[in-house]
Structures are given as C-alpha cells and as structure tokens.
Amino acid sequence: MLIQENISMKNEGCVLDNFKLINREEIIDFIKKHNGLLELIEKSYPLVRKYFPNYSLSLKYYEDPECYGLDCICLDIYGNFNIFEKDFYTLNNLLENDIDELKISEPESKLFLSLDLVYPF
C-alpha cells in the first residue's frame, strides 16, 4: 500500500488516529520519507494495546540536535509511575521483542520508531 493511499490530513481509519499527534505535519512528512514506517506503526499498535491497554499514546517526530540522521518517530506510552518497574520490564522485554519479530516489507524502518514510557508530573 502506498503511503499516499493511507495517510492524509482527513483520512478516516488511519492508524495515526489512535494517537495524539504532537507535531502532526512533521510526523506525516517523516513517514512519507520512510517506506514501511506506517506499516510498522500499524502492526505495532495492536501489540502496544495488548501490553498497555489503558494508557494514553502519542506520536512525535524527534530530530536529534547532536547527530544528523538519527531522526525518528517516538511512540510515547503514558505510564503509571506507581508500577514503573513492571511497565519498564513489559516495554523492554515483551513489547520491544514482539515488535522486533514483526514481519514487515521494509525491516529497516524499525530504526525509525522509538518506544518510550512517559510519566507526567
């Protein structure tokens, strides 16, 4: 599926609708430049929901200020600080392993998606 067929500002049913988009234009531009990234997000979303069914989620484009070429989309999971250790284990040992195992058309797109736990103050 071409990215243009599945992502636009008014596309109903796009996986991006499941996230708060922090910087929408930058996210969409970055996804358009990296084939397979939208597919990765689509296939990762059910896994994120499997492990973190009640947490809020957001996506943001992140541009590394120190290293050119280390830009990525950050999938932030707004966790519960009271169970930080459990959440941390789940993210690093279960969810990330499942995402690594995903079969996608452009495996190198996994380099452009970062997962993180966020704990608001």
C-alpha positions as CSV (number, residue, x, y, z in Angstrom):
1,M,0.0,0.0,0.0
2,L,1.4,3.4,-0.9
3,I,1.7,5.9,1.9
4,Q,-0.3,8.4,-0.1
5,E,-3.2,6.0,-0.2
6,N,-3.3,5.5,3.6
7,I,-2.2,8.8,5.1
8,S,-3.6,12.3,4.7
9,M,-4.9,15.1,6.8
10,K,-8.5,13.8,6.5
11,N,-8.1,10.1,6.0
12,E,-10.6,8.2,8.2
13,G,-9.5,5.0,9.8
14,C,-5.8,5.6,9.6
15,V,-3.8,4.1,12.5
16,L,-2.5,7.6,13.3
17,D,-6.0,8.4,14.6
18,N,-5.2,6.2,17.6
19,F,-2.5,8.5,18.9
20,K,-2.2,12.1,20.0
21,L,0.0,13.6,17.3
22,I,2.4,16.1,18.9
23,N,3.7,17.6,15.7
24,R,1.4,16.3,13.0
25,E,3.0,17.9,9.9
26,E,6.5,16.7,10.8
27,I,5.2,13.2,11.6
28,I,3.4,12.9,8.3
29,D,6.4,14.3,6.3
30,F,8.8,11.9,8.1
31,I,6.5,8.9,7.5
32,K,6.2,9.8,3.8
33,K,10.0,9.8,3.5
34,H,10.5,6.4,5.1
35,N,8.8,3.5,3.3
36,G,7.5,0.9,5.7
37,L,7.2,3.1,8.7
38,L,3.4,3.5,8.5
39,E,3.1,-0.3,8.1
40,L,5.3,-0.7,11.2
41,I,3.1,1.6,13.2
42,E,0.0,-0.2,12.0
43,K,1.4,-3.6,13.1
44,S,2.8,-2.3,16.3
45,Y,-0.3,-0.6,17.5
46,P,-2.2,-3.8,18.5
47,L,0.9,-5.0,20.4
48,V,1.1,-1.8,22.3
49,R,-2.6,-2.1,23.2
50,K,-2.0,-5.7,24.2
51,Y,0.6,-4.7,26.8
52,F,-0.7,-1.3,27.7
53,P,-4.5,-1.4,27.1
54,N,-5.4,1.6,29.2
55,Y,-2.6,4.0,28.7
56,S,-2.7,7.1,26.5
57,L,-0.4,7.1,23.5
58,S,1.2,9.8,21.4
59,L,3.5,10.1,18.5
60,K,6.0,12.8,17.9
61,Y,8.7,13.5,15.4
62,Y,12.1,13.8,17.1
63,E,15.1,15.4,15.5
64,D,18.3,14.6,17.3
65,P,20.1,18.0,17.7
66,E,23.5,16.4,18.0
67,C,23.6,13.7,15.4
68,Y,22.3,14.2,11.9
69,G,20.4,11.2,10.6
70,L,19.1,10.0,14.0
71,D,15.6,11.4,13.5
72,C,12.7,9.2,14.4
73,I,9.1,8.9,15.4
74,C,8.7,8.5,19.1
75,L,5.8,6.4,20.3
76,D,5.2,7.6,23.9
77,I,3.2,5.5,26.3
78,Y,1.9,7.5,29.2
79,G,2.5,5.1,32.1
80,N,1.7,4.8,35.7
81,F,4.7,5.7,37.9
82,N,3.4,3.5,40.7
83,I,4.2,0.4,38.6
84,F,7.2,1.8,36.8
85,E,9.3,-1.4,37.2
86,K,6.5,-3.6,35.7
87,D,5.9,-1.1,32.9
88,F,9.6,-0.9,32.2
89,Y,10.0,-4.7,32.1
90,T,7.0,-5.0,29.8
91,L,8.3,-2.4,27.4
92,N,11.8,-3.6,27.2
93,N,11.4,-7.4,27.4
94,L,8.0,-8.1,25.9
95,L,6.7,-5.3,23.6
96,E,10.1,-4.4,22.0
97,N,10.8,-8.1,21.4
98,D,7.4,-8.6,19.7
99,I,7.9,-5.6,17.5
100,D,11.4,-6.9,16.6
101,E,9.7,-10.1,15.5
102,L,7.2,-8.4,13.2
103,K,7.3,-9.2,9.6
104,I,7.2,-6.0,7.6
105,S,8.0,-5.1,4.0
106,E,10.8,-2.7,5.0
107,P,12.6,-4.1,8.1
108,E,15.0,-1.2,8.2
109,S,12.1,1.1,9.1
110,K,12.3,-0.3,12.6
111,L,15.3,2.0,13.0
112,F,13.0,5.0,12.8
113,L,10.5,4.1,15.5
114,S,11.4,4.6,19.2
115,L,9.2,3.5,22.1
116,D,9.3,5.2,25.4
117,L,7.4,5.4,28.7
118,V,6.4,8.8,29.8
119,Y,5.4,9.8,33.3
120,P,3.7,13.2,33.5
121,F,4.4,15.3,36.6
